[in-house]
């Protein structure tokens, strides 16, 4: 928690994929200069007013309302006196993944949420988790961030995902059923019936990441599920296709912000609580 000219601020990067902010502005208006970041920003206002400026477009967020700002969208923010508000910055790949699982894609422009009560409730829980490190914190933060994205998809005008090319679906089915195998891009491109070049380009355009990145994410997500259910770290790593435990630990830490052993310990404490 920091305070600057009557501006009380909580700003906690809980994991590499989730950052939580809360502020209470007491005196004159504060203008944050235009900038952008690699996260999707979800903000909600409890009291006062926040104004977001995107070029010539202005969005005013009143009490009870919220806003979703896409990643890398340049915007300036003005906070009025007496404003109490909060926000969560969530990695764009996590947002896109959750939205896609619901058959939706996020808007490309900043979107006002007229009724942000569910965002406020989930945001309060997320802020409480971020403010104090406790057993199971990382698991709780990831789950709440995903729930927050679900709430956004329900509230924001999210368009349906474009129908997926059946050739791409064939490759995704191979990943889902054989992610623990030593799959290569050549294996996946053959399953899709495409050249390696055209498959890789189609995959990145549809999912926003390379086939290799997607495969690693699936493996790590499955490993976290195994750890949460009580499997030892070595067993979880081997079960999802990692033969090098050091490489597994490094990839897990980069993706989730903690070591596999910590995630396993947090899950064990949560189960026994």
Beta strands, then each sheet from edge to edge (+ up, - down):
strand 1: 2-4
strand 2: 7-15
strand 3: 18-25
strand 4: 30-35
strand 5: 39-47
strand 6: 49-54
strand 7: 57-62
strand 8: 66-69
strand 9: 75-79
strand 10: 84-91
strand 11: 104-105
strand 12: 111-113
strand 13: 159-160
sheet 1: 1+ 2- 3+ 10- 5+ 8- 12+
sheet 2: 4+ 9- 6+ 7-
sheet 3: 11+ 13-
end
